[in-house]
């Protein structure tokens, strides 16, 4: 293995193995594109937006403490939505044949900072199924939270709609192929450098001094005349 490696040496390695780099990068990119387009199942997403807020008369004023309490409740509500009890109720109402952990992985609760809003996102292999699940979750949650927490502070601002979920969110073949291209370049470069560093064969005159630590005394050129010589 070479002890010193200059930038020039690196470029020489890349130049010598440019065909290998091109082949590896192209193969990884093409395979990723084929898998994304024809093998991976499309995933659709539906979402519903929930407002956490105590119902009040028009004459009442919102207090900062109550708002902060509602914001803190969002974390609790997120756990309730993904609880086994809620998941079982959703499965029963939609007649879903799926395990609780699998259904839980399809559900994502998103909240932003100090907002009293949070969004329920559901991913599924069918756009209508995603919409049915997210809307069923919101309905059951709004019904059950009154009993579980003895509060009535949940309002559904927006429900899932099939028309908004006709395009899958993943896989994204273009993004995947771009990522695969850069990954292919890195992998091919690593393979190139490994081949060069692990290759101890002597190919040129300078390799003799480098590998054998011996001075080169002369060079014997290859004979172009391939005529066979016979000893008498």
Secondary structure, 3 states (H helix, E strand, C coil): CCCCCCHHHHHHHHHHCHHHHHHHHHHHHHHHHHHHHHHCCCEEEEEEEEEECCCCCCCCCCCHHHHHHHHHHHHHHHHHHCCHHHHHHHHHHHCCCCCHHHHHHHEEEEECCCCCEEEEEEEECCHHHHHHHHHHHHHHHHHHHHHHCCCCCEEEEECCCHHHCCCCCECCHHHHHHHHHHHHHHHHHHHHHHHHHHCCCCCCHHHHHHHHCCCCCCCCCCCCCCCCCCCC
